[in-house]
Amino acid sequence: MIRSAKILRHAKGQPCTARFPGICNGNPETTVFCHLNGAAFGKGMGQKAHDVLGFFGCSACHAAYDLGHGTKGWLAGDMHKLVLEAVCSTWVVLITDGIVIVPRDPERLSSERQVPPRKPPAERARVPHNPDRKIQSRNNLKREKA
């Protein structure tokens, strides 16, 4: 199991990343790390999922996720999407705050990227020219008659 007290402690005081509509209390003082539910995430009898598989959730969102209070109507559909968004947002916070270290590429502007030089005109492939061939118009707009 992957355990990290540093990740769990970092959740305290963070904004809720779940933000379940109609449920979230928006109080960072109640935020904790919410572990994902399910055997696929390492959860078992008396065992929580890995500490890297979860999100920051306020007390209300945490209860709604773990117990499903008042969420049965949208639990199956929207909950999965909202939890995925929460996990992704949490990972961005963990990485930008330096809690999880990910080797990052240096940021470069597109103008700084190397552009391969063009071939000299004599070496470029010629486009065949056929004067009898008409170019088909892609304009599908109908013109109104005046």
TIRO-718999 format. One line per field, with one value per residue (C-alpha): residue number from 1; residue in three letters; chain; x, y, z. Coordinates in steps of 0.1 Angstrom, whole numbers, plus 5000, padded with zeros to 4 digits. Example, Ala and Ser with C-alpha at 12.3 -4.5 7.8 and 13.67 -1.06 7.14 Angstrom:
% TIRO-718999
n = c(1/2)
res = c(ALA/SER)
chain = c(A/A)
c1 = c(5123/5137)
c2 = c(4955/4989)
c3 = c(5078/5071)
% end
This chain:
% TIRO-718999
n = c(1/2/3/4/5/6/7/8/9/10/11/12/13/14/15/16/17/18/19/20/21/22/23/24/25/26/27/28/29/30/31/32/33/34/35/36/37/38/39/40/41/42/43/44/45/46/47/48/49/50/51/52/53/54/55/56/57/58/59/60/61/62/63/64/65/66/67/68/69/70/71/72/73/74/75/76/77/78/79/80/81/82/83/84/85/86/87/88/89/90/91/92/93/94/95/96/97/98/99/100/101/102/103/104/105/106/107/108/109/110/111/112/113/114/115/116/117/118/119/120/121/122/123/124/125/126/127/128/129/130/131/132/133/134/135/136/137/138/139/140/141/142/143/144/145/146)
res = c(MET/ILE/ARG/SER/ALA/LYS/ILE/LEU/ARG/HIS/ALA/LYS/GLY/GLN/PRO/CYS/THR/ALA/ARG/PHE/PRO/GLY/ILE/CYS/ASN/GLY/ASN/PRO/GLU/THR/THR/VAL/PHE/CYS/HIS/LEU/ASN/GLY/ALA/ALA/PHE/GLY/LYS/GLY/MET/GLY/GLN/LYS/ALA/HIS/ASP/VAL/LEU/GLY/PHE/PHE/GLY/CYS/SER/ALA/CYS/HIS/ALA/ALA/TYR/ASP/LEU/GLY/HIS/GLY/THR/LYS/GLY/TRP/LEU/ALA/GLY/ASP/MET/HIS/LYS/LEU/VAL/LEU/GLU/ALA/VAL/CYS/SER/THR/TRP/VAL/VAL/LEU/ILE/THR/ASP/GLY/ILE/VAL/ILE/VAL/PRO/ARG/ASP/PRO/GLU/ARG/LEU/SER/SER/GLU/ARG/GLN/VAL/PRO/PRO/ARG/LYS/PRO/PRO/ALA/GLU/ARG/ALA/ARG/VAL/PRO/HIS/ASN/PRO/ASP/ARG/LYS/ILE/GLN/SER/ARG/ASN/ASN/LEU/LYS/ARG/GLU/LYS/ALA)
chain = c(A/A/A/A/A/A/A/A/A/A/A/A/A/A/A/A/A/A/A/A/A/A/A/A/A/A/A/A/A/A/A/A/A/A/A/A/A/A/A/A/A/A/A/A/A/A/A/A/A/A/A/A/A/A/A/A/A/A/A/A/A/A/A/A/A/A/A/A/A/A/A/A/A/A/A/A/A/A/A/A/A/A/A/A/A/A/A/A/A/A/A/A/A/A/A/A/A/A/A/A/A/A/A/A/A/A/A/A/A/A/A/A/A/A/A/A/A/A/A/A/A/A/A/A/A/A/A/A/A/A/A/A/A/A/A/A/A/A/A/A/A/A/A/A/A/A)
c1 = c(5000/5012/5010/5019/5011/5024/4996/4969/4981/4983/4945/4938/4929/4927/4896/4873/4881/4849/4825/4795/4766/4740/4762/4796/4798/4829/4846/4883/4885/4866/4886/4903/4918/4889/4902/4885/4862/4866/4889/4905/4920/4934/4904/4896/4880/4893/4918/4917/4928/4963/4970/4976/4941/4917/4908/4904/4868/4849/4830/4798/4813/4832/4800/4781/4809/4813/4777/4757/4734/4709/4728/4712/4695/4728/4752/4756/4760/4774/4793/4819/4826/4828/4851/4874/4876/4883/4911/4927/4924/4939/4969/4976/4976/4999/5024/5024/5027/5057/5041/5044/5075/5071/5101/5088/5100/5111/5085/5093/5075/5066/5088/5118/5113/5136/5120/5137/5150/5130/5145/5159/5133/5151/5147/5110/5085/5066/5028/5014/4996/4967/4951/4920/4912/4887/4890/4859/4845/4839/4816/4782/4766/4737/4737/4704/4693/4690)
c2 = c(5000/5035/5056/5092/5113/5143/5140/5134/5164/5187/5183/5203/5239/5232/5242/5213/5199/5178/5207/5184/5207/5213/5194/5212/5234/5252/5253/5246/5241/5208/5196/5161/5137/5114/5080/5065/5036/5002/4973/4986/5014/4992/4994/4962/4950/4974/4989/5023/5029/5041/5076/5088/5078/5104/5140/5170/5171/5192/5173/5175/5162/5135/5122/5123/5103/5077/5073/5086/5108/5125/5117/5084/5102/5114/5090/5066/5092/5126/5114/5095/5126/5149/5125/5123/5160/5162/5137/5156/5189/5174/5160/5194/5210/5182/5187/5225/5227/5203/5175/5151/5156/5150/5156/5186/5198/5234/5257/5270/5294/5282/5308/5292/5258/5248/5248/5226/5246/5244/5225/5246/5252/5228/5199/5204/5181/5196/5199/5185/5212/5202/5231/5210/5201/5224/5231/5220/5247/5240/5269/5254/5288/5296/5331/5350/5365/5402)
c3 = c(5000/4993/5024/5028/5059/5040/5014/5041/5062/5031/5026/5058/5050/5012/4992/4985/4950/4949/4950/4947/4936/4964/4989/4992/5023/5009/5043/5040/5077/5073/5043/5046/5021/5008/4996/4966/4972/4955/4954/4922/4942/4970/4993/5011/5044/5070/5046/5028/4993/4985/4998/4962/4951/4963/4965/4989/5002/5027/5054/5034/5002/5020/5037/5004/4986/5014/5025/4995/5018/4995/4964/4952/4923/4907/4924/4894/4867/4876/4907/4887/4865/4896/4914/4884/4882/4919/4917/4888/4906/4937/4918/4903/4938/4951/4923/4922/4960/4959/4979/4950/4929/4892/4868/4847/4814/4813/4799/4764/4742/4708/4693/4712/4696/4669/4634/4608/4579/4546/4517/4489/4461/4437/4462/4470/4455/4426/4427/4394/4374/4352/4334/4325/4361/4378/4415/4433/4455/4492/4496/4505/4511/4488/4474/4475/4442/4442)
% end
